[in-house]
Amino acid sequence: MWLRISCDLTFNITVPTPFIVMLRLRSGAQQWIANEEYGLKPMVSVLEFTDNYGNLCQRFIAPVGAFAIHTSVAVMIADQVDQQPGAPFVDIENLPEAVLSYLLPSRYCESDRFGDMATEITAGQNLGYDQVKAIETWLRNTIRFEPSGSDELVSAAEVNIRQWGVCRDLSHLGIALCRSLSIPARLVEGYLYGLEPMTFHAWFEAYVGGRWYTFDATQADIKGGYVAIGYGRDAADVAIYNQFGPPVSPTSQNVSVELIDESDV
């Protein structure tokens, strides 16, 4: 399927403010990018770099006053998300080096605290994909999804205590549970076609059977429409923007994800 994705962020800047922004998609095995637009108003000098996880990031200094970021892109993605029940657990010694960092505890995914809990949740499951699917199901049935909940960043342990969270929070807990079983897991920040209300979305991927698979406890059924912006160990690695200095929040934020015909690309 082809999707047209647009994002508009506006800010009121009180002092010159350095930003690191992650809003450019990258082409890969699961998505192909076409007709990309990226604009700043007023226009400033931008330096782009690729971070440790392969994400495209832009650095600039926003000047005082009204400041806007606009992106628009056509992206082709698969109609369905790949699923592979029974895909096996990959022994640690056989994991690619690039995957190893996704086994370790991180700031918002304290996987060293969830071993017993993960073992209980996945009891009786085949090692690998089926364990992750059991974790996803447990999250969906146990942790209340609040799409309009607090934007405060909380850790997996805190989410488990309070028993509710936004999409990012459920993903953090899923990642921590997977890693506690020695299954590599990572956070994905991006967009989801058909999401209500439409905004940025977060889900997680687990590495089993020699590749990454998508899991999302916020959705009743995994379907097509997932578009990735960035990958990382947790939310600290995949922030849509980081700013430095006095705190700045968007005065407006508009995200649109629309199905388009190939002829409109």
C-alpha positions as CSV (number, residue, x, y, z in Angstrom):
1,M,0.0,0.0,0.0
2,W,1.0,3.6,-0.6
3,L,0.6,6.2,2.2
4,R,1.0,9.9,2.3
5,I,2.3,11.1,5.7
6,S,2.6,14.6,6.8
7,C,3.6,16.2,10.1
8,D,3.5,19.9,11.2
9,L,5.0,21.1,14.4
10,T,5.1,24.7,15.6
11,F,7.0,26.2,18.5
12,N,7.3,29.6,20.2
13,I,11.0,30.0,20.8
14,T,12.1,32.5,23.5
15,V,15.9,32.1,23.2
16,P,18.0,30.6,20.4
17,T,17.4,26.8,21.0
18,P,19.5,23.9,19.7
19,F,17.4,21.0,18.4
20,I,18.0,17.4,17.4
21,V,15.1,16.2,15.4
22,M,14.2,12.7,14.1
23,L,11.5,13.1,11.4
24,R,13.0,11.8,8.2
25,L,11.9,8.3,7.3
26,R,14.5,5.9,5.8
27,S,14.0,3.3,3.1
28,G,14.5,-0.4,4.1
29,A,13.2,-3.9,3.7
30,Q,9.8,-2.9,5.0
31,Q,9.2,0.6,3.5
32,W,10.2,2.6,0.4
33,I,10.3,6.4,0.5
34,A,9.3,8.7,-2.4
35,N,8.5,12.4,-2.9
36,E,9.9,13.6,0.4
37,E,9.4,17.2,1.6
38,Y,11.2,18.7,4.7
39,G,10.9,22.4,5.5
40,L,11.7,24.8,8.3
41,K,10.2,28.2,8.7
42,P,12.2,30.4,9.0
43,M,14.8,28.3,7.2
44,V,18.0,27.8,9.2
45,S,21.2,25.9,8.6
46,V,20.7,22.1,9.1
47,L,23.3,19.4,9.7
48,E,22.1,15.8,9.2
49,F,23.7,12.7,10.7
50,T,23.0,9.0,11.3
51,D,22.9,7.9,14.9
52,N,24.1,4.7,16.4
53,Y,20.9,2.9,15.4
54,G,20.8,4.0,11.8
55,N,18.2,6.7,12.3
56,L,18.3,9.9,10.3
57,C,18.7,13.0,12.6
58,Q,18.8,16.7,11.9
59,R,20.6,19.3,14.0
60,F,19.8,23.0,13.9
61,I,19.4,26.1,16.1
62,A,15.8,27.5,16.2
63,P,15.7,31.3,16.3
64,V,13.6,33.4,18.6
65,G,9.9,33.7,17.6
66,A,7.5,31.4,15.8
67,F,9.2,28.3,14.4
68,A,7.7,25.6,12.3
69,I,8.7,22.1,11.0
70,H,6.9,20.6,8.1
71,T,7.4,17.1,6.6
72,S,5.5,15.2,3.9
73,V,6.4,11.9,2.3
74,A,4.9,9.1,0.2
75,V,5.9,5.7,1.5
76,M,5.1,2.2,0.2
77,I,4.7,-0.5,2.8
78,A,3.5,-4.0,3.0
79,D,-0.3,-4.6,3.2
80,Q,0.2,-7.0,6.1
81,V,2.7,-7.3,9.0
82,D,4.7,-10.5,8.9
83,Q,3.9,-13.0,11.6
84,Q,5.6,-16.3,12.2
85,P,4.2,-18.4,15.1
86,G,6.8,-21.0,16.1
87,A,9.8,-18.9,14.9
88,P,12.6,-20.2,17.2
89,F,14.6,-18.5,19.9
90,V,18.1,-17.5,18.7
91,D,20.9,-18.6,21.0
92,I,23.0,-15.7,22.3
93,E,26.2,-16.9,20.6
94,N,24.4,-16.9,17.3
95,L,23.0,-13.4,17.4
96,P,24.4,-10.7,15.1
97,E,26.6,-8.2,16.9
98,A,24.3,-5.3,16.0
99,V,21.5,-7.0,18.0
100,L,23.4,-7.6,21.2
101,S,22.7,-4.2,22.7
102,Y,19.0,-4.9,22.6
103,L,19.5,-7.7,25.2
104,L,20.6,-5.3,28.0
105,P,18.6,-3.3,30.5
106,S,18.2,0.4,29.5
107,R,16.9,3.5,31.0
108,Y,13.2,2.8,30.6
109,C,13.3,-1.0,30.2
110,E,14.7,-2.5,33.4
111,S,14.8,-6.1,32.1
112,D,16.9,-7.3,35.1
113,R,13.8,-6.9,37.3
114,F,11.3,-9.0,35.3
115,G,12.8,-12.5,35.0
116,D,10.3,-14.4,37.2
117,M,7.3,-12.4,35.9
118,A,8.3,-13.1,32.2
119,T,8.8,-16.8,33.0
120,E,5.3,-17.0,34.5
121,I,3.7,-15.1,31.6
122,T,5.3,-17.4,29.0
123,A,5.0,-20.7,30.8
124,G,4.2,-23.6,28.4
125,Q,5.1,-21.6,25.3
126,N,7.7,-22.6,22.7
127,L,10.9,-20.6,23.0
128,G,11.0,-17.6,20.7
129,Y,8.1,-16.0,18.8
130,D,5.4,-17.7,20.8
131,Q,6.9,-16.4,24.1
132,V,6.7,-12.8,22.7
133,K,3.2,-13.3,21.5
134,A,2.2,-14.5,25.0
135,I,3.8,-11.3,26.4
136,E,1.9,-9.1,23.8
137,T,-1.4,-10.8,24.8
138,W,-0.7,-10.4,28.5
139,L,0.0,-6.7,28.0
140,R,-3.3,-6.3,26.0
141,N,-5.3,-8.0,28.7
142,T,-3.6,-6.6,31.8
143,I,-2.2,-3.1,31.2
144,R,-4.9,-0.5,30.3
145,F,-4.1,1.4,27.2
146,E,-4.8,5.1,27.6
147,P,-4.1,6.8,24.2
148,S,-4.6,10.3,25.7
149,G,-2.7,9.6,28.9
150,S,0.2,11.5,30.4
151,D,3.2,12.4,28.2
152,E,5.4,11.9,31.2
153,L,8.2,9.3,30.5
154,V,7.9,6.4,32.9
155,S,9.8,3.1,33.0
156,A,8.6,-0.4,32.5
157,A,8.7,-1.0,36.3
158,E,6.5,2.1,36.9
159,V,4.1,1.0,34.2
160,N,3.8,-2.4,35.8
161,I,2.9,-0.9,39.1
162,R,0.3,1.6,37.9
163,Q,-1.2,-0.9,35.3
164,W,-1.9,1.7,32.5
165,G,0.0,3.7,30.0
166,V,0.3,5.2,26.5
167,C,1.6,3.1,23.5
168,R,5.2,3.8,24.5
169,D,4.7,2.6,28.0
170,L,3.1,-0.7,27.0
171,S,6.0,-1.2,24.6
172,H,8.6,-0.5,27.3
173,L,7.1,-3.2,29.5
174,G,7.0,-5.6,26.6
175,I,10.6,-5.0,25.8
176,A,11.7,-5.5,29.4
177,L,9.9,-8.8,29.6
178,C,11.4,-10.0,26.3
179,R,14.9,-9.0,27.3
180,S,14.5,-10.8,30.6
181,L,14.1,-14.0,28.6
182,S,17.2,-13.2,26.5
183,I,15.1,-12.2,23.5
184,P,16.4,-9.0,21.9
185,A,13.7,-6.3,21.7
186,R,13.7,-2.7,20.6
187,L,11.3,0.3,20.5
188,V,10.0,1.7,17.2
189,E,8.7,5.2,16.9
190,G,6.6,6.0,13.8
191,Y,3.1,6.2,12.4
192,L,0.2,3.8,12.1
193,Y,-2.4,4.1,9.3
194,G,-5.9,4.1,10.8
195,L,-4.8,5.1,14.3
196,E,-7.4,7.0,16.3
197,P,-6.7,9.7,17.4
198,M,-4.0,10.2,14.8
199,T,-0.6,11.1,16.3
200,F,2.8,9.5,16.5
201,H,2.8,5.8,17.5
202,A,5.2,3.5,19.3
203,W,5.4,-0.3,19.2
204,F,8.1,-2.9,19.7
205,E,10.0,-5.5,17.7
206,A,11.6,-8.8,18.9
207,Y,14.4,-10.7,17.3
208,V,13.5,-14.3,16.8
209,G,14.0,-16.8,14.0
210,G,16.8,-14.7,12.6
211,R,14.9,-11.5,12.0
212,W,12.8,-8.7,13.7
213,Y,9.0,-9.1,14.1
214,T,6.4,-6.5,15.0
215,F,4.3,-6.6,18.2
216,D,1.8,-4.0,19.4
217,A,-0.3,-4.6,22.5
218,T,-2.4,-1.5,21.8
219,Q,-4.1,-3.0,18.8
220,A,-6.6,-5.9,18.8
221,D,-5.1,-7.2,15.6
222,I,-1.8,-6.6,14.0
223,K,-2.4,-5.3,10.5
224,G,-0.6,-3.4,7.8
225,G,0.1,0.3,8.1
226,Y,3.1,0.6,10.3
227,V,5.7,3.1,9.2
228,A,8.9,3.4,11.2
229,I,10.7,6.7,11.9
230,G,13.3,5.4,14.3
231,Y,14.6,2.4,16.3
232,G,16.3,2.3,19.7
233,R,16.6,0.6,23.0
234,D,13.8,2.7,24.5
235,A,12.2,6.2,24.2
236,A,15.5,7.9,25.1
237,D,16.9,6.8,21.7
238,V,13.9,7.6,19.5
239,A,12.6,11.0,20.6
240,I,10.9,12.9,17.7
241,Y,12.8,15.9,18.9
242,N,15.2,16.9,21.7
243,Q,15.8,20.5,22.5
244,F,18.4,22.0,24.9
245,G,17.9,25.0,27.1
246,P,14.6,26.3,28.5
247,P,11.9,23.6,28.0
248,V,9.9,24.0,24.7
249,S,6.7,22.2,23.8
250,P,4.9,22.4,20.5
251,T,2.2,25.0,20.4
252,S,0.5,22.8,17.7
253,Q,1.1,19.3,16.4
254,N,-0.7,17.9,13.4
255,V,-0.1,14.4,12.0
256,S,-1.9,12.9,8.9
257,V,-1.6,9.4,7.4
258,E,-3.7,8.8,4.3
259,L,-4.0,6.0,1.9
260,I,-3.2,7.1,-1.7
261,D,-3.2,5.5,-5.1
262,E,0.1,4.7,-6.7
263,S,-0.7,7.1,-9.5
264,D,-0.7,9.9,-7.0
265,V,2.8,9.3,-5.9
